[in-house]
Amino acid sequence: MKTVVLVSGGIDSALNAYNYATKNSKEEVEKMLFVGFDYGQNHKRELSAAKKICKRLKVPFTKAKIQFVINKGNTNLVGNENLERNDSISNYFVPGRNMQFLMSAAQLAYDSNNPNEEIKIVVGSNADDIAHPDCSVTFYEATEKAIGEALGARVRIATPLINKTKREIIFKLVQDDKRTKILEETWSCYRSAKADDKECGECPACKLKREAIAKVLETPNLCVGIVKRCNKILRLNGWK
């Protein structure tokens, strides 16, 4: 089986990368691909975060450049930053992005010399991604089948965090210093990096991150170590 772990630089994919890099044998990890995509996003800073995460995990990071054929006025992540949608979908939703990510990941993993090898793609969608239609179980099931048919291969899309909230994901990343170092490297901010290289704290992704950390800190009987690690993340971004 060929495993591709998508690493955006954000919190969810960071936990996936940590789990796959540390909970598999060295031989298995060496066969994996840890991939991030440059698609012309405004927040390219996330790619350097992805690279740093992989460096800490001692796995090679592959940056793949892909081209979207989209109207840039349809999303705040590419070009435009002033879109205001009038429906329940996020202003930062990029139409078709995740489908292209998944197909590109499968193409990277596909081996014509071994076409029967199963391809596993690991993505970081979570329970809080309800404003993104391409983060649903229905989407992943349909896309898994479509890519398998397109390549004539066995394809599996793994979504280990699909039922986890951002609070639960951060809670897992502050359990010890090693995982917290990974969390420190993450970049969630949708806006272009500021001069001080800190997340803005105001975009939807930053607000979700701040709120999730606050919810962790509200956990009853929280140990001192976790409190200190959460507060450190807040201080690094000037949020405390």
Secondary structure, DSSP 8 states (H G I E B T S, - for coil): -EEEEE--SSHHHHHHHHHHHHSS-HHHHHT-EEEEEESS-S-THHHHHHHHHHHHHT--EEEEE----S-GGG-SSSS------SSSS-TT--TTHHHHHHHHHHHHH--TTSTTS-EEEE----TT-TT-GGGSHHHHHHHHHHHHHHHTS-EEEE-TTTT--HHHHHHHHTSSHHHHHHHHH----SS---TT----S-SHHHHHHHHHHHHHHTSTT--HHHHHHHHHHHHHTT--
